[in-house]
Amino acid sequence: MTSLAIILLIAGAGCAVARATRISLIPVWLVGGSLAAALGALPQDELVRDAFELAMAVLVFSAGLELDPARFRQYWRAVLWVGCAQFALVAGTGFVVARALGFDLVSAGYLGVALATSSTLVVVHHLKQRQQMFEPFGRLVLGVLLVQDLLMILIIALVAHWPGGAGSLARGLAGV
């Protein structure tokens, strides 16, 4: 029960901070939970892990409800072009900067890809707050986020099977 009380206390404090600073609630909760875990404020028990998994499932599910691919049908060319170009440009820039800082190829690749992703949950929440979900700009942004998410799924499948060679990579892609 102490774990649940600590989680609720942190969540309540996050609500107060978000309201006072006019920052979106989701990033405030993510930072609050990360700080609590880093400072050892949360016991490492099953309740905390289960609460985390449930919260992530609810967040991802609620964002998924807003991302209906049929809404982007008329913008599909722009969405694909902007999404792929943005992902490649940011990932490539991140890779080059990481290499210049002395990271090896694999680490630089991971850093580049990580920099290229956006938080779909945060953007969906932000567009909802500003009532721009169904504006042309909002649809384009959400479509680009869908493209990013699909690219990330492919990259995760590739990375998960990389050590096994080309055959393992092909199986990873086929599994997607």
N, C-alpha and C positions, 0 to 999 in steps of 0.2 A: 504493500500500500504506500510505503514511503516513496517508491519510485514513481508511482502514478501522481502523487502529490507534487513531486519535484517537476515532472513533465508539465502538469497543469499550471504550476506557478511560472515556469519559464514561458509557456504559451501565453499566459495572461500578461506577463511583463512585455512580451513581444507585441501583443495587441496595443498596449499603452504606448510603447515606443513608436510603432507604426503610425498610430493616430496622431501623436504629437509631432512627428517629423514629416507626416504625409508621404511616407515611403510605403510601397506595396508590402502587404503582410507576409507573403511567401518568402522573400529574401530575408526579412527580419527573423522569421522563424528558423530558416536554415542557418543563419549566422548564430542565433541564440543556441540552437541545438549543438552546433559545432563547437561553440565556446564551452558549453556545459560539458560536453564529452571530453574536450581537451583539458579542461580544468579538473576533471575527475568528479564533477558534481553528480553525475548519473552513475548509479551502480550498474555493473555489467551483469544484469540478470535477464531472464527470458522475457519478462514483462516489457522491459525497455526495447528489446529487439522486436518483439511482436508489435508494440506500439509504433515503432519506426516503420515496419513493413506495412502495417495497416494504413498509416498516414501516407506513405509513398503510393500505395495502391489507389487510395482515394484521390490524391493529387493527379496522378497520371490518368486515371479513369475520367475525372472531371475535365481535364484538358482534352482528352480524346473525344468527349462528347461534342466539343466545339469544333473539331477539325474534320468536318465532313468533306471528303475529297470532291464530291459532286458540286460543291459550292465554287470550286476553282476551275470548272470545266472551260469556261470562256476565257480564262487567263492562263491556260496551261503552258503556252509557249513562253510567255513572259516569266511565269513562275519557274519553269525549268531553266531558262537562260539565266535569270538573276540568281536563283538558288545555287546552281552549279558554279557560276562565275564567282559569286561571293565566297563560296566554300573553298574553291581552288585558290583564289587570290589571298584570302586570309590564311589558309593552311600553308600555302607556299611562302608567304611572308614570315609566318611563325617558324617554319622550317629553316629558312635562310638566317633569321635572327638567332635561332637556337644553335645552328652550326657555327655562326660567327662568335657565339659565346663559349664555344668549345664542347658542345654536346656531341655525342656520337650519332650516327645516322638514325638508328632506331629511336633513341630518346628524342632527337629533333623531330622525327616523324610524329611521335606521340604528342609532343608539345604543339606542333603545327595543327594537327587534327583537333586537339582539345581547344585550342584558341578559335577554331573555325565554328564551333558549335555555339548556339544560343540557347538560353533557357526557354523552351516552348511554354512552360507553365507560367513563367513570369510575364512573358509577352502576351499570352492569352488573357491573363488577369488584368494587365495594363490596358489592353484594348477594350476589355469589358468595362472597366472603370470609366474610360473616356467615350464609351458607346460608339466605337469605331469598328466593331467586329464585322459589320456587313457593308461598310464603305468600301469602295474599290481599293483604296490604300490598305485597309485592314485585311481584305481578302488576299491581296498580293503578298503581304507580310506573312500571313498564316500559310499560304501556299509555299513560300520560300522556307518556312520552318518545317513543313512536311517534307520537302526535298532534303533539307539538312538531316532530319531524323532518318529518312530512308538511306541516305549516304552513310550515316553513322552505323546503321544496322549492318550494311555491307562491310564497312571497315572493321567493325567488331568481329564479324564472321571471318574476315581475312586474318586479322591479328590472332584470333583464337586458334587458328589452324596453321599459322606461319611456320613454326618449327618443324612441322611434318613434311615440308616441301610442297611442290606444285600439286601433287595428288591430294594432299590434305587441304590445300587451298580450294581446289575444285569441289571437294566434298563439303567444305564450309559454305561455299556459295550455293551449292545445290541444297543445303539444309535450310537456307533462308527462304 
